[in-house]
Amino acid sequence: MGRGNGQQHPFRTFQLRNLEATPGFARLSDHQRMAIRVVGSVLPFKTNNYVCEQLIDWDNIPDDPMFQLTFPQEAMLDPEHFSRIADLITADAPQSEIKAVAREIQLSLNPHPAGQVEMNAGYLEGQVVQGVQHKYRETVLFFPTQGQTCHAYCTYCFRWPQFVKLDDLKFASKEIDRLVAYLKLNPAVSDVLFTGGDPMTMRTELIRRYVEPLLADDLGISTIRFGTKAPAYWPYRFTDGTDADDLLRLFEEIVASGRHLAVMAHLSHPVELSTDASRDALRRIIDTGAMVRCQAPLIRHVNDSARTWADMITTEVALGAVPYYLFVERDTGAKRYFEVPLVEAYQIYTDAYRQVSGLARTWRGPSMSATPGKVVVDGIAEIGGEKVIALKFLQARDPDWVNRPFFAAYDDKASWLDELRPAFGEEKFFYADELHNTRPDAPKQLQLTITRAA
Ligand SMILES: *Cc1c(COP(=O)(O)O)cnc(C)c1O
């Protein structure tokens, strides 16, 4: 991308191999440079010229949220892991040795949380459909092969293993035909969500090749979604050159076909919406008839304040976008560095929610995309003398679980569903048995989904 089609803003990425060329590199201490090299050997690191030049305030590092969002920090690794890699780099060890140790550390960081591989696969004739995840009845996630990268990498990314070449674990697909066959067998699916990586890293021609077959009337797809951070990390994707114009034309065609087109914008901080480029991008997307819905996780060091969220969702509404989900950071990668306990997340969410207009309160959270489904922390309450956390499913493997309150014992340290215990001395949460029963055999689970839908 960024070459030879009339674009005014050449796209340049910065990774370990060209770290010295990074705008702002001169502002980094020796210690910070070393930390980037060490942590960047384990967790993927990539930033770009737009992020460095327009979003990061280099007078405010290391605290600047966009610096924290795209540059590795020492404390993202356990001290023991950090020093193992640091020692190898200092001793000028061969790349192969650094890679081997890095891989060992990667595998210890829960690379595939929430049963993504075993439990969410799509099946066709008993075979896994590459690049398809199907967890909730209505919505299929599709990972086009060429969209498995991003314009920059978030340091907290929960899909980080896709970028560090743990090849066997990578979800990808070249095969739109297989997806179409899958959708024919699963008429309950109404939404296809292109995700990655970031599908907006693909050229428009390629996106079009994936999208057009989904518009066949007999498939019953009423909504196309694109999960993307391009409005934040590379808004020129929507404003610059013929490829951007072609993309907007494709968006118009999807809308003209009578379908809902949702650009699920990953927006982490209001500074991402402060530039002319990002505002132009949103304007152009919305002008096609697409809807922009905004979501992001709550991340320590990046956006862990109510003020930040209130500003962001208010700005989103002012720009014509719709606040959607506030996620809880997943239990993977540098989780320890970024985690915010659930009770604190609920407080931040509530403080922000109270500050904004009703139009910004389409925003739901804090929500955990956990193994059984999307679980929202709905409140803190006292019931029968016991302090409890009220929870419910916004999405669930079994649609019958959705929107039914359940309760965990109050715990202000827990930062994920599996750290919570049921309230009232109960042994397990209501869904536990059924979840356990569906675990080992995914094709059966899928049949269950089809039967229910029928
Ligand atoms: C969040 C999510 C979806 C989409 O859920 P909505 O509530 O419809 O936005 C689909 N599949 C998976 C696996 C998800 O995590």
PDBQT file of the ligand as one rigid body, heavy atoms in Angstrom, charges set to zero:
ROOT
HETATM    1  C1  LIG A 501     -17.670  -9.848  19.797  1.00  0.00    +0.000 C 
HETATM    2  C2  LIG A 501     -17.708 -11.025  18.927  1.00  0.00    +0.000 A 
HETATM    3  C3  LIG A 501     -18.631 -11.107  17.883  1.00  0.00    +0.000 A 
HETATM    4  C4  LIG A 501     -19.602 -10.000  17.593  1.00  0.00    +0.000 C 
HETATM    5  O1  LIG A 501     -20.506  -9.843  18.660  1.00  0.00    +0.000 OA
HETATM    6  P1  LIG A 501     -21.545  -8.616  18.642  1.00  0.00    +0.000 P 
HETATM    7  O2  LIG A 501     -22.065  -8.566  20.048  1.00  0.00    +0.000 OA
HETATM    8  O3  LIG A 501     -22.572  -8.941  17.629  1.00  0.00    +0.000 OA
HETATM    9  O4  LIG A 501     -20.752  -7.406  18.272  1.00  0.00    +0.000 OA
HETATM   10  C5  LIG A 501     -18.634 -12.244  17.120  1.00  0.00    +0.000 A 
HETATM   11  N1  LIG A 501     -17.785 -13.276  17.340  1.00  0.00    +0.000 NA
HETATM   12  C6  LIG A 501     -16.904 -13.241  18.353  1.00  0.00    +0.000 A 
HETATM   13  C7  LIG A 501     -16.006 -14.417  18.578  1.00  0.00    +0.000 C 
HETATM   14  C8  LIG A 501     -16.818 -12.110  19.174  1.00  0.00    +0.000 A 
HETATM   15  O5  LIG A 501     -15.937 -12.087  20.163  1.00  0.00    +0.000 OA
ENDROOT
TORSDOF 0
